[in-house]
Amino acid sequence: MKKIILFLLISALMAVNVYAEQSYQLSTHILDISKGAPAPNVEIWLYKLGSDGKSWQLVSKGITDKNGRIANFLPGNNNEGTYKLQFFTYNYFKSQNLESIYPYVDLVFSIKGKNHYHIPITMSANGYATYRGN
């Protein structure tokens, strides 16, 4: 019986540790409003504004999944600062034989506190919008 309790305790602790490793403060999403569908395979780079207030440091890169999402930017929940998501949309629209006036879209935003930030865009080849989601 002690072995079973010990096994369950160790399993529970491992599960908590795995959950903690998968906690991210920032996610994003692209919805192609001309199709009413997610935009998969779009490369997105995340930058943080340097302490000089002028230079950007690359923090991470990702590619949207089949649902147009990247859920794993900024591990943890203490990443205060000013950030920029750069969505490389040119190849996405080119693959659909569409010309876009936006070779990429830059979104600059600030993270304050420990809450989760979801920064999505809705876009077509000739326009985009953004908001803070959840």
C-alpha contacts under 8 A as a table, 3 or more apart, distances in Angstrom:
res1	aa1	res2	aa2	distance
1	M	4	I	5.18
1	M	5	I	6.36
2	K	5	I	5.13
2	K	6	L	6.02
3	K	6	L	5.04
3	K	7	F	5.98
4	I	7	F	5.01
4	I	8	L	6.13
5	I	8	L	5.11
5	I	9	L	6.09
6	L	9	L	5.07
6	L	10	I	6.14
7	F	10	I	5.23
7	F	11	S	6.05
8	L	11	S	5.01
8	L	12	A	6.07
9	L	12	A	5.13
9	L	13	L	6.25
10	I	13	L	5.12
10	I	14	M	6.16
11	S	14	M	5.12
11	S	15	A	6.19
12	A	15	A	5.08
12	A	16	V	6.31
13	L	16	V	5.14
13	L	17	N	6.25
14	M	17	N	5.03
14	M	18	V	6.18
15	A	18	V	5.12
15	A	19	Y	6.20
16	V	19	Y	5.11
16	V	20	A	6.21
17	N	20	A	5.08
17	N	21	E	6.29
18	V	21	E	5.14
18	V	22	Q	6.41
19	Y	22	Q	5.15
19	Y	23	S	6.54
20	A	23	S	5.40
20	A	76	G	7.92
21	E	75	P	7.62
21	E	76	G	7.88
22	Q	72	N	7.81
22	Q	75	P	7.37
23	S	72	N	7.95
23	S	75	P	5.94
23	S	76	G	5.61
23	S	77	N	7.60
24	Y	27	S	7.54
24	Y	71	A	7.30
24	Y	72	N	5.56
24	Y	73	F	6.11
24	Y	74	L	5.45
24	Y	75	P	4.24
24	Y	76	G	5.25
24	Y	77	N	6.68
24	Y	116	H	7.46
25	Q	72	N	7.91
25	Q	73	F	6.83
25	Q	74	L	5.48
25	Q	75	P	6.11
25	Q	76	G	6.00
25	Q	77	N	5.19
25	Q	78	N	7.83
25	Q	79	N	7.56
25	Q	114	K	7.53
25	Q	115	N	6.85
25	Q	116	H	4.58
25	Q	117	Y	5.98
26	L	71	A	6.90
26	L	72	N	6.77
26	L	73	F	5.03
26	L	74	L	5.67
26	L	75	P	7.94
26	L	116	H	6.01
26	L	117	Y	4.88
26	L	118	H	5.76
26	L	119	I	7.56
27	S	69	R	7.48
27	S	70	I	5.68
27	S	71	A	4.36
27	S	72	N	6.16
27	S	73	F	5.86
27	S	117	Y	6.47
27	S	118	H	4.77
27	S	119	I	6.38
27	S	120	P	7.90
28	T	69	R	5.75
28	T	70	I	5.41
28	T	71	A	6.43
28	T	118	H	5.43
28	T	119	I	4.90
28	T	120	P	4.77
28	T	121	I	7.79
29	H	38	P	7.85
29	H	64	T	7.46
29	H	67	N	7.98
29	H	68	G	5.36
29	H	69	R	4.28
29	H	70	I	6.40
29	H	118	H	7.92
29	H	119	I	7.05
29	H	120	P	4.46
29	H	121	I	6.32
30	I	38	P	5.91
30	I	39	A	5.47
30	I	40	P	7.96
30	I	64	T	7.91
30	I	68	G	5.16
30	I	69	R	6.60
30	I	120	P	5.82
30	I	121	I	5.06
30	I	122	T	5.76
30	I	123	M	7.34
31	L	36	G	6.91
31	L	37	A	5.74
31	L	38	P	4.37
31	L	39	A	5.62
31	L	68	G	6.71
31	L	120	P	7.97
31	L	121	I	6.47
31	L	122	T	4.72
31	L	123	M	6.33
32	D	35	K	5.64
32	D	36	G	5.76
32	D	37	A	5.44
32	D	38	P	5.69
32	D	39	A	5.69
32	D	122	T	5.96
32	D	123	M	5.16
32	D	124	S	5.64
33	I	36	G	4.63
33	I	37	A	6.75
33	I	122	T	6.10
33	I	123	M	5.59
33	I	124	S	5.71
34	S	123	M	7.53
34	S	124	S	5.44
38	P	66	K	7.27
38	P	67	N	5.31
38	P	68	G	4.65
39	A	42	V	6.79
39	A	64	T	7.30
39	A	66	K	7.39
39	A	67	N	6.99
39	A	68	G	4.59
39	A	92	Y	7.63
40	P	63	I	7.76
40	P	64	T	5.15
40	P	65	D	5.28
40	P	66	K	4.78
40	P	67	N	6.23
40	P	68	G	4.52
40	P	69	R	7.61
41	N	63	I	5.45
41	N	64	T	4.96
41	N	65	D	6.16
41	N	66	K	7.23
41	N	68	G	7.35
41	N	92	Y	7.33
42	V	63	I	5.28
42	V	64	T	5.24
42	V	68	G	7.67
42	V	87	F	7.05
42	V	88	F	6.29
42	V	89	T	6.35
42	V	91	N	7.76
42	V	92	Y	6.25
43	E	61	K	7.32
43	E	62	G	5.77
43	E	63	I	4.34
43	E	64	T	6.55
43	E	87	F	6.25
43	E	88	F	5.46
43	E	89	T	7.65
44	I	61	K	5.82
44	I	62	G	5.31
44	I	63	I	5.96
44	I	64	T	7.55
44	I	85	L	6.63
44	I	86	Q	5.45
44	I	87	F	4.61
44	I	88	F	6.07
45	W	58	L	7.26
45	W	59	V	7.72
45	W	60	S	5.93
45	W	61	K	4.40
45	W	62	G	6.41
45	W	85	L	5.79
45	W	86	Q	5.13
45	W	87	F	6.79
46	L	58	L	6.06
46	L	59	V	5.50
46	L	60	S	5.18
46	L	61	K	6.14
46	L	73	F	7.82
46	L	83	Y	7.06
46	L	84	K	5.77
46	L	85	L	4.72
46	L	86	Q	6.41
47	Y	56	W	5.79
47	Y	57	Q	5.24
47	Y	58	L	4.36
47	Y	59	V	5.14
47	Y	60	S	7.13
47	Y	83	Y	5.55
47	Y	84	K	5.07
47	Y	85	L	6.51
48	K	56	W	5.50
48	K	57	Q	5.29
48	K	58	L	6.57
48	K	59	V	6.51
48	K	81	G	7.11
48	K	82	T	5.89
48	K	83	Y	4.40
48	K	84	K	6.35
49	L	52	D	7.95
49	L	53	G	6.13
49	L	54	K	6.82
49	L	55	S	5.94
49	L	56	W	4.60
49	L	57	Q	6.41
49	L	81	G	7.25
49	L	82	T	5.46
49	L	83	Y	5.90
49	L	84	K	7.71
50	G	53	G	5.55
50	G	54	K	6.54
50	G	55	S	5.29
50	G	56	W	5.64
50	G	57	Q	6.53
51	S	54	K	7.88
52	D	55	S	6.70
60	S	73	F	7.06
62	G	70	I	6.83
63	I	70	I	6.86
64	T	67	N	7.28
64	T	68	G	4.79
64	T	69	R	4.79
64	T	70	I	5.29
65	D	68	G	5.14
65	D	69	R	5.39
65	D	70	I	6.66
66	K	69	R	7.45
70	I	73	F	7.23
72	N	75	P	6.92
74	L	77	N	7.81
74	L	79	N	7.08
76	G	79	N	7.48
77	N	113	G	7.91
77	N	114	K	4.82
77	N	115	N	6.80
77	N	116	H	7.33
78	N	113	G	6.76
78	N	114	K	5.38
79	N	111	I	6.84
79	N	112	K	7.73
79	N	113	G	7.87
79	N	114	K	7.52
80	E	110	S	7.31
80	E	111	I	4.88
80	E	112	K	5.01
80	E	113	G	6.43
80	E	114	K	7.96
81	G	110	S	5.63
81	G	111	I	5.42
81	G	112	K	6.90
82	T	108	V	7.11
82	T	109	F	5.74
82	T	110	S	4.26
82	T	111	I	6.33
83	Y	108	V	5.66
83	Y	109	F	5.50
83	Y	110	S	6.02
83	Y	111	I	7.55
84	K	106	D	6.43
84	K	107	L	5.35
84	K	108	V	4.32
84	K	109	F	6.40
85	L	105	V	7.98
85	L	106	D	5.72
85	L	107	L	5.20
85	L	108	V	6.62
86	Q	104	Y	6.63
86	Q	105	V	5.64
86	Q	106	D	4.52
86	Q	107	L	6.51
87	F	104	Y	5.35
87	F	105	V	5.04
87	F	106	D	6.42
88	F	91	N	7.23
88	F	92	Y	7.92
88	F	103	P	6.46
88	F	104	Y	4.41
88	F	105	V	6.68
89	T	92	Y	5.25
89	T	93	F	6.51
89	T	102	Y	6.97
89	T	103	P	5.78
89	T	104	Y	5.11
89	T	105	V	7.15
90	Y	93	F	5.56
90	Y	94	K	6.07
90	Y	99	E	7.98
90	Y	100	S	6.62
90	Y	102	Y	6.69
90	Y	103	P	4.43
90	Y	104	Y	6.29
91	N	94	K	4.83
91	N	95	S	5.97
92	Y	95	S	5.40
92	Y	96	Q	6.98
93	F	96	Q	5.19
93	F	97	N	6.51
93	F	98	L	5.12
93	F	99	E	6.45
93	F	100	S	6.51
93	F	125	A	6.58
94	K	97	N	4.91
94	K	98	L	5.28
94	K	99	E	6.30
94	K	100	S	7.87
95	S	98	L	7.42
98	L	125	A	6.94
99	E	125	A	6.56
100	S	103	P	6.77
100	S	125	A	4.35
100	S	126	N	5.79
101	I	125	A	6.72
101	I	126	N	5.90
102	Y	105	V	6.48
102	Y	125	A	7.22
102	Y	126	N	7.21
111	I	117	Y	7.46
112	K	115	N	7.76
116	H	134	N	7.44
117	Y	132	R	6.94
117	Y	133	G	7.20
117	Y	134	N	6.74
118	H	132	R	5.78
118	H	133	G	4.93
118	H	134	N	5.34
119	I	130	T	7.08
119	I	131	Y	6.28
119	I	132	R	5.10
119	I	133	G	6.05
120	P	130	T	5.86
120	P	131	Y	6.44
120	P	132	R	6.97
120	P	133	G	6.81
121	I	128	Y	6.60
121	I	129	A	5.60
121	I	130	T	4.52
121	I	131	Y	7.13
122	T	128	Y	5.49
122	T	129	A	5.36
122	T	130	T	6.38
123	M	126	N	7.61
123	M	127	G	5.57
123	M	128	Y	4.00
123	M	129	A	6.41
124	S	127	G	5.35
124	S	128	Y	6.33
